[in-house]
Structure formats: structure tokens, C-alpha cells
Amino acid sequence: MDILKQLFERHFHSPAERVQPLQGQLGGSGRKIIRLANETATAIGILYDFREENVAFLEFSKHFRRHGLPVPEIYGEALSGGAYLEEDLGDSTLFQFLSKNRTADNIAPEVSEAYRKVVALLPRFQVEAGRDLNYKVSYPRGSFDRQSIAWDLNYFKYYFLRLAGIAFNEQALEDDFGRLTKFLLSAPREYFLYRDFQSRNIMLRDGAPFFLDYQGGRKGALQYDIASLLYDAKADLPPDLRQQLLDHYLDALARFIALDRPAFMEHYYAYVYIRIMQALGAYGFRGFYERKVHFLQSVPYALKNLRWLLHNVKLPVALPTLMEAFHSMLASEKLQSVASAGELLTVRIFSFSFHRGLPKDETGNGGGFIFDGRSLPNPGREEQFKPLTGRDAPVIDYLNQQESVHQFLASVLSLVDASVGNYKERGFKNLMVSFGCTGGQHRSVFLAEQLAKRLRAKNGLEVAVRHLELEKMGK
């Protein structure tokens, strides 16, 4: 930590006054992520003892910035101490933005637009910046080659199939792996392969995407990264949106290379499969082997993707034993129990105006909690706040200064927390919480956002927020 503080002071010429860890045991790596800040500056510090990965991230970051790509600026590094300091890109990931702005398969247009921006930038990493990248610093391999594929397939075989109790003929499965590997390697592979191109590694700042966690990048095929994003398990993108985004990506890619779309698509779904298997291996290792149960929450979504593939895609290479293993996974009682345990409690939070009536409960559970915020100080009576909403900083600051607001929220949280715990224990899947005020613009919106922020910090919950009056106002 002292190294990070030194790097901060060296870069900003003033000491860090606040230090906040941002990631505990939920991540898949041993990387420690820390925010350092004072009154005028903020930065993200990384502590990680794996020198090779640190070198790859730092060199790739500098290279991408030279190409004008939106990645964090590196403020300072101390490789001997396993530390570096980078630009703070905020707290909003693409995954969080998606989670906040969807109800089941109904995804808000602004989320689709964010995804369109992301897939349009991907070819610049793969082709433009990939041409003169120093692949010698790639770790653990310089390319997504036969060895890399073997690691992923064995990861899936031993940490998912074995630990999930899925029976298979090992030699027949290895034969399928050999055929799949040969087919994957027949695609052009002279591009940058980001490797972990998924919604949690993309930050949104002022609506623009910024990219992280490409330290595992190497040379490889174009299909892998777009497959990673569109079949990102917990993102659970609906098939029609996946197809729209794939088409948008291919349109963007065609501006960089002479694109043969049928040839691209011939290999595409094989890369979707290898990416899903890699992810399942990771879920199995972290969940079954390391007993970090929250990783198993992604398994049902991966199985959902596999089910769709088995019904809608025919690969140009025969993989009978692997396909049989996939069917066995979908029929597995053990995985069904994991899936059942992994079905999260969804908390739907609404803001509304009492003049317009109560929100409708579409789940049949009876409406849950309805809290009346009209007893709280009303920013809507202040001229400077009238055009604003409970999501705007001046209104948030005003309400945060009111002791009665904090007392109200504390009471709400106590009630909702108790119900959330009880609902999860009893296997309930839906809870509805609504906040009303006079106009549905200031207090109710603020209260709904505050509750959502607190609930999203908990494991085992999906949180969806709707501001009914703001929707009518086009805000």
C-alpha cells in the first residue's frame, strides 16, 4: 500500500487522503484493486505479484493509448513491488449498466446503444492496434494456439465435467477435442485476441466505453472476442440482440479488412463453444473446487446458452461425444440443483407519483412494499431543483443533507433487508419495492436509487429499477 501512495504522490504532487479497496474475494484473480484519492485527484492502484501479467497489461495499455483507444492512462509503476497506478474510470461497468436498465429480456435502448459502441471499437483493438503490438510480452502464450486451446478444454473437462459428475468416454472426448482444435486453428489467426472481452471488463464514463483486463491478450482469431461478449453468461443477452450486435460488429470489421462473412460465420459458433467451455471450467474451478459458491450462479446462464446453441446451430465438424456431454449437462440433476440455487431473487424497485396511481405488480406476488416519501423535504418546491430529478447531483446533495431522509432510508433498509433474507431462504424469486411522492420526480426517484445502490452490493440478487414518471417525461 505504501508503494501505491508513493506512486500517487509522485504523479499528482500531493498525498492520497483516502484509500478504498474495491474488490474482495469475488474476483477470479488475486489482484487487489484500490482507489486512492484526495480533494483534487483520484486513481486506481493495483497490487499483484505476477510480474509477467503486470508487464503485459502495462505495455498493452501504453500501446493502445498510442493508437488512441479508450484504455486507462498509466500514471506510475513499480514492477519490483508488484504495483502500478492507473487512471480511475469510475464505478459503472457495462454489466452494471445492463443490469440496471433491463426487465427480463426487455433491455433499454441506451444499453443496446452502449453495446453498439463497444462492438464498433473491437476491430480497432483486433486489427488496427494488433498489427504492430509486441506479442513477445503476452502471457502465458503469444498466440491462441493448440496449447492454449488444450488448456481450456482440459480446464472444462477436469474442473467442470468431472466435478459436476457428467459421465463421458475420455478417449472419445479427446478425439472430439482434437477435431475441434484442428477446426478452430483453420481460421485466420493474425489478429489481437483480447481474451476476456466481457461486460464486467468494460467501463462506461459519460456514456463512452473504456476497456480493461486485456493482460491475457495474444494473437488469435477474430471470432473469439465477439463470442465472449455476446455469450457472456450472466449478461444473458437475448438472441435477437446478439444477432443485431454481431451484424454491427461485422459492419465495423469490414472497414478494416476485406471481410468474407460466410467464412467468418463458418468458424464463429465453434469459437462460441470454446469460450463457453472455458467459462464453465472457470466456474467449476472457483465454484466446485474452491467452494466459492457465487461463481456457480453463472452456470444456469451458460447452460441456457448451450441449450440455444444445441437447438439452433449445426457445426461443420462432427463432435458426437462432446455434444452428448452437453446434453447430459442439461439433463443433470446436480446441475439442475445448481441452477435452482443459482436463480437469483429479483428485486424490482419503482418510483411513482401518488397522483398517477400505484405501479402494477406483473409477477403476481401482491405488490410488496409501498413507501410514502411525501413526509420528506420536497426539492420540487425549490426553483433551482424544479427541472432536475432525484438522479441529479444537486438534488442528491440536497436530500443527503436532510437528517429525516437518512432516518427514513434506515427504516426502509431494515424492513427490506429482512424480507430479502427471508425471501432468499424460502426460494422466492420476486420482491417489489415502490417509492411514491407527489410528482414522482425528486424524492421517490432518489429513494429508489439509494435502495438499488445498497442492494446491488449484496450477492444473490438481481436489481431492476424503473422510474415511471421520468419515463413518461422522456428522462
Helices and strands as residue ranges (DSSP letters): H 2-12, E 18-21, E 32-37, E 42-47, H 51-66, E 74-78, G 79-81, E 83-87, H 94-100, E 102-103, E 106-107, H 109-123, I 124-128, G 135-137, H 146-156, I 157-161, H 162-164, H 170-184, E 191-193, G 199-201, E 202-205, E 208-211, E 218-220, H 223-230, G 233-235, H 239-253, H 261-284, I 285-289, G 293-298, H 299-312, H 320-331, H 333-342, E 345-353, G 354-356, E 369-372, G 373-375, G 379-381, G 383-385, H 393-400, H 403-425, E 430-437, H 443-455, E 461-467, H 468-473
